[in-house]
Amino acid sequence: MSNPSPTPELWNAVDRAFEDWLAPADDALNHATAAATKAGLPEIAVAPAQGRLLQVIARTIGARRILEIGTLAGYSAIWLARALPEGGRLVTLELEPARAEIARGNLAYAGLSQQVEVVTGRAVDSLDAMIARGEAPFDLIFIDADKESCPQYLERAVALAREGTLILVDNIVRRGRLIDANTGDAGVDGARKMMDMVAKHPRLEAAGIQTVGAKGYDGLLIARVTAERTPAAPAVARIYETILYGSDLDAAAAFYSGVVGLPVAVRMGDRGVAFRLDAQSVLIVFDATKTVPQHETVPSHGTTGEGHIAFSVDDLDAWRTHLARLGVPIEREADWSLGGKSIYVRDPARNSVEFVAGRVWNL
Ligand SMILES: C[S@@+](CC[C@H](N)C(=O)[O-])C[C@H]1O[C@@H](n2cnc3c(N)ncnc32)[C@H](O)[C@@H]1O
């Protein structure tokens, strides 16, 4: 075999040789694999050589807190948890209760129950709960669950990270289908969307690596989280709105400037008047019948007079991440009839708070 062709059989044989040299199975790993087989679970755990790679990476970066999305029977969790130093912790998320139970058994058999928590439920929900309760950042995050949710996992992983956290995403290449926009496969589309997000993400620097081995031709995304970027302060941080429906704008303007004593910032023809409240805030009194012609189809605008506050921000993604870090749940997202997008969060003191993408008002 002087110059062998790289066939799947050969990749497999080399993987087995790596396993023999570098990642030999022991009782706990064999037990986990046997339990998964006995329960009829699909053979989708990482290969031994990959498990060893995860472990070496975790040790190299000195990971004390590891998050895994996608537990199955806990095989990769065993490799990762064994990399933890004294007092370290691994949280692993699994949708299927039966799989989570098998994983707990396998981790207990491996003597790792103290270090590892298996959380059952939809990973997106578990991640949101962690963000909401202000979970400390993780040093290493291994994403290995359903591929269609990769964009959501990535966004939440960044929210649960610090500068220097490593995010690894498994199985992104999928025999090269990653570069095909027309597979119609939700998993491939999810991985592609995630790659787009990574490419544009202000807090990620990443590399992709193609792999061959016991699991065929696939690949791994390796992303490092960089320093947090504070969203740029908008010129006008707060816009308070009062909406009129065809009422006398001049009378309203006279009231706010004359009686309330607010300086006029700008007059927007017959559509509205903006008053400066302070260096950061303006109050806009506008006539919805002239400003939002189809205002009755925009329910949020029908209620804004009851205490709705809009923030003008440039970068909605940055605000999503920022809100996630603050543990503020996003209530909903919406398209503005005037153009732009908004995200709404609940504010118990008012009706709602709206973050508006882009400068909607040209003040
Ligand atoms: C590839 S397996 C994980 C393999 C495991 N990391 C290993 O190497 O041993 C993916 C797992 O993710 C789980 N999963 C799929 N969708 C999920 C979701 N929405 N939330 C949480 N887990 C999910 C599946 O049930 C499956 O057990």
The ligand as an SDF file (V2000), in Angstrom:
LIG
                    3D

 27 29  0  0  0  0  0  0  0  0999 V2000
  -25.7250   13.6900   17.5770 C   0  0  0  0  0  0  0  0  0  0  0  0
  -26.6450   13.3650   19.0030 S   0  0  0  0  0  0  0  0  0  0  0  0
  -25.5560   13.8580   20.2840 C   0  0  0  0  0  0  0  0  0  0  0  0
  -24.3740   12.9700   20.3960 C   0  0  0  0  0  0  0  0  0  0  0  0
  -23.5290   13.2260   21.6280 C   0  0  0  0  0  0  0  0  0  0  0  0
  -23.0390   14.5830   21.6450 N   0  0  0  0  0  0  0  0  0  0  0  0
  -22.3520   12.3050   21.5690 C   0  0  0  0  0  0  0  0  0  0  0  0
  -21.4630   12.5240   20.7480 O   0  0  0  0  0  0  0  0  0  0  0  0
  -22.3260   11.3390   22.3680 O   0  0  0  0  0  0  0  0  0  0  0  0
  -27.8380   14.6400   19.0250 C   0  0  0  0  0  0  0  0  0  0  0  0
  -28.7720   14.6000   20.2210 C   0  0  0  0  0  0  0  0  0  0  0  0
  -29.4620   15.8420   20.2440 O   0  0  0  0  0  0  0  0  0  0  0  0
  -30.7720   15.6010   20.6730 C   0  0  0  0  0  0  0  0  0  0  0  0
  -31.6510   16.6930   20.2140 N   0  0  0  0  0  0  0  0  0  0  0  0
  -32.2340   16.8560   19.0020 C   0  0  0  0  0  0  0  0  0  0  0  0
  -32.9930   17.9550   18.9740 N   0  0  0  0  0  0  0  0  0  0  0  0
  -32.8700   18.5220   20.1950 C   0  0  0  0  0  0  0  0  0  0  0  0
  -33.4370   19.6670   20.7890 C   0  0  0  0  0  0  0  0  0  0  0  0
  -34.2730   20.4600   20.1180 N   0  0  0  0  0  0  0  0  0  0  0  0
  -33.1010   19.9440   22.0540 N   0  0  0  0  0  0  0  0  0  0  0  0
  -32.2380   19.1470   22.7430 C   0  0  0  0  0  0  0  0  0  0  0  0
  -31.6870   18.0380   22.2270 N   0  0  0  0  0  0  0  0  0  0  0  0
  -32.0010   17.7220   20.9710 C   0  0  0  0  0  0  0  0  0  0  0  0
  -31.1440   14.2680   20.0690 C   0  0  0  0  0  0  0  0  0  0  0  0
  -32.2010   13.6440   20.8040 O   0  0  0  0  0  0  0  0  0  0  0  0
  -29.8190   13.5210   20.1560 C   0  0  0  0  0  0  0  0  0  0  0  0
  -29.7930   12.7040   21.2910 O   0  0  0  0  0  0  0  0  0  0  0  0
  1  2  1  0
  2  3  1  0
  2 10  1  0
  3  4  1  0
  4  5  1  0
  5  6  1  0
  5  7  1  0
  7  8  2  0
  7  9  1  0
 10 11  1  0
 11 12  1  0
 11 26  1  0
 12 13  1  0
 13 14  1  0
 13 24  1  0
 14 15  1  0
 14 23  1  0
 15 16  2  0
 16 17  1  0
 17 18  1  0
 17 23  2  0
 18 19  1  0
 18 20  2  0
 20 21  1  0
 21 22  2  0
 22 23  1  0
 24 25  1  0
 24 26  1  0
 26 27  1  0
M  CHG  2   2   1   9  -1
M  END
$$$$
